[in-house]
Amino acid sequence: MSRKQQLHRPGPQPGPPADDTGCSVLHVDMDAFFVSVELLEHPGLRGRPVVVGGAGPRGVVAAASYEARTYGVHSAMPMSRARRLCPHAVVLPGRHERYREVSAAVFEIFRSVTPLVEPLSLDEAFLDVAGALRRLGRPAAIAAQIRAQVREQQGITCSVGVAATKFIAKMASTRCKPDGLLVIPADGVLDFLHPLPVATLWGVGERTEQTLARLGLRTVGQLARTPLETLQRELGTALGAHLHELAWGRDPRRVVAESVDKSIGAEETFDTDVADPEAIRRELLRLAERVGARLRASGNAGRTISVKLRRADFTTITRARTLREPTDLARVIYVTACELYEGSGLERVRLRLVGVRVENLEPAGQAPRQLALDEPESGWREAERAVDRVAHRFGPGMIRPAALVRREGSGGRATPGPQEEDEGR
């Protein structure tokens, strides 16, 4: 690894930090995602070879722990072959609803950093953090923050590649797995890329690799120094040009975010577990305020309100209710969220995390609106929109419900609450 590149793993790292100037693209990839989620509920299996997938005669491996991978087990492999390679592996059935739930929470963390999030699957995404640099710091610091939040809030790990392009960022995350962070400086791309085997390039399958080997091309650097005409003659015009560009680290694609919000939510992981119902209700109010503001900013209203409640042992339940009328009012969201919390059976149970979400979105104002709860003809809606205008001009938090203003000592200094994570999906 070049001295210009730096691989970060948990704990202090020797040497100066890598130069991440201009490296605003992050590729975040969860480590053995399905297995990692299962280990949250089966901690006694940590360090053992674990495989997730179908156990029947036609079962297929969906994910394998890194311990199982040392025996040659990998995803998409027939389970019968995986058992032959690693007879002592523990096989667990997949629980895709649970994986989607954790994935949604992870993507909430991504979108709390930047709206430019391009999902590739449940467990990986590209992020463009150029717009977050002033607020959160340099790209490598943002990547480290994401890794820390995923570990703290979800109990699992991820690897992050930081680079100037999507292709190099994804290559970097692959090279630093598991649980790593690798920055590829803009002027160090070729130092990183050219020693790698040609099979690491997108578009090089088994047959293409054989063709390149016949030409004596085994590294990316050898391929890069081969005339474009030769590559196109041997591989075809499109593939030859594609691999030639990648071999020089060229990738003009931008991070493309999902364009349609499917839901808008926010959640909070407490510094210490909380059992006090009043403290939980205050947090639900804080989250409802943020969700309502984001709904109004997006021009949407939603019919379904849900709460997420995570116990200290990471077990999570969700409760939801669909309203007769769509809403973008924080007050309606808060009252409904409190009722869902009170009906969950978890009052006075120690909670690690709470979340509020509004789903079934539609453009606000599409249909005549009935008054919500005991709302007067003018009042709550106008008040919340006035708060929106103040926040737009002076920043969020300038006006808050009285319940969210905490005093410290006799000096009366107000202390802001903990930081929330937001998402629109």
Secondary structure, 3 states (H helix, E strand, C coil): CCCCCEEECCCCCCCCCCCCCCCCEEEEEECCHHHHHHHHHCHHHCCCCEEEECCCCCCEEEEECHHHHCCCCCCCCEHHHHHHHCCCCEEECCCHHHHHHHHHHHHHHHHHHCCCEEEEECCEEEEECHHHHHHHCCHHHHHHHHHHHHHHHHCCCEEEEEECCHHHHHHHHHHCCCCCEEECCHHHHHHHHCCCEHHHCCCCCHHHHHHHHHCCCCEHHHHHCCCHHHHHHHHCHHHHHHHHHHHCCCCCCCCCCCCCCCEEEEEEEEEEEECCHHHHHHHHHHHHHHHHHHHHHHCEEEEEEEEEEEECCCCEEEEEEEEEEEECCHHHHHHHHHHHHHCCCCCCCCEEEEEEEEEEEEECCCCCCCCCCCCCCCCHHHHHHHHHHHHHHHCCCCCCCHHHCEEECCCCEEECCCCCEEEEC
